[in-house]
Amino acid sequence: MTRFAMLVAVLVTVSLLPGQEPAARPAAEIIREFRRIALPSFSSDNSPEGRERFRSALEAGCRKQAALALELYRHHPGHAETPRLLGMRWAVMTNTFGAGEEVIAEVGRVLEKEKSPEIRKEAYFAAMHAAMTVPGIALDRRRGLIDRVFERYPDDVRCGHAYARMATDCMTDPVEMRKIAELVLEHWSEDAWCRAPAQGLLNKLDRVGKVLELDVDALNEDVRVPTVAPEHDRTFVVLRGTVWDREKRLKEDRAIREIRDSGARVVEIFCWKHEEGAEGLRAEIRERGIDWPVHYAGETMKSPTKGRWATNRTPLWYALDEKGRVTNVGHDLDLAATLFAEKEPATAPKGRKI
């Protein structure tokens, strides 16, 4: 059994029926123990050992929280704190352990019998959030789930968060992405966590149909990267910055290679300041075996959120047609790889240069 499977086995209790544990403790005692759990928020030690210690401490605290929430639900389902702690249980299962499928299954069992409106609400939102994290769930299913929750709880800002995330991370159709972003701004513009990603997405979508001027120097190649390359009818431009997590960095590299191997031209813009400057970035490029042109924009940028290659989040990618016009935009590199593998990006409408 893998470490992940063992963690899930500890968290996910198949039966939610009473009688599976010793005599019930008072609700106040369970809640008090829950509140005493102090989860680590960050680690100043970025070594592999330090990251492992941080992860172990986080997982141990989250396992305890999940178990206590379940204990409270089993023995005190009507307590005022039970819905909140159940919501936290499902959140740590999804966020910390990546057990989104298990959350969806557990929530389904709860909804079959639960009458409490407060618990049912937490269950619906937990399922919605979990569905956004499980790989392979079709976009129509994700969108349908969010739509149903929105119909039940139209004033809850968590619907806005889910719509914004779906538009930025799960969609490639610029028209549909714009509709969702506008929906978010229409209903939740006062919430910064909804407004910022929705407005940011609309700003990026404004580039669709317009020529994305490249004409940049490649740090790792003695070439000037042109906007249009006659030998390529598709170009993939990706803006990246420093990624401290090695596995995540390698995963991004693999997705970009997959796009390159599909026949597309790949151009990377490194839009943060590298801690060791241009030479440090050049050495890192060699070490990682990157064999597509990389332009170091961070050397002249005052801020990654301002200027020509501004973005409040990396990676950010653009798909270009044979004339250098933007056809698609997004953040998820696996989604981009699927887009390039399945079909050519749609021909963009005519537009001006940007």
Secondary structure, 3 states (H helix, E strand, C coil): CCHHHHHHHHHCCCCCCCCCCCCCCCHHHHHHHHHHCCCCCCCCCCCHHHHHHHHHHHHHHHHHHHHHHHHHHHHCCCCCCHHHHHHHHHHHHHHCCCCHHHHHHHHHHHHHHCCCHHHHHHHHHHHHHHHCCCCCCCHHHHHHHHHHHHHHCCCCHHHHHHHHHHHHHCCCCHHHHHHHHHHHHHHHCCCHHHHHHHHHHHHHHCCECCECCCCEECCCCCCEECCCCCCCCCEEEEEECCCCCHHHHHHHHHHHHHHHHCCCEEEEEECCCCCCHHHHHHHHHHHHCCCCCEEECCCCCCCCCCCCCCCCCCCEEEEECCCCEEEEEECCHHHHHHHHHHCCCCCCCCCCEC
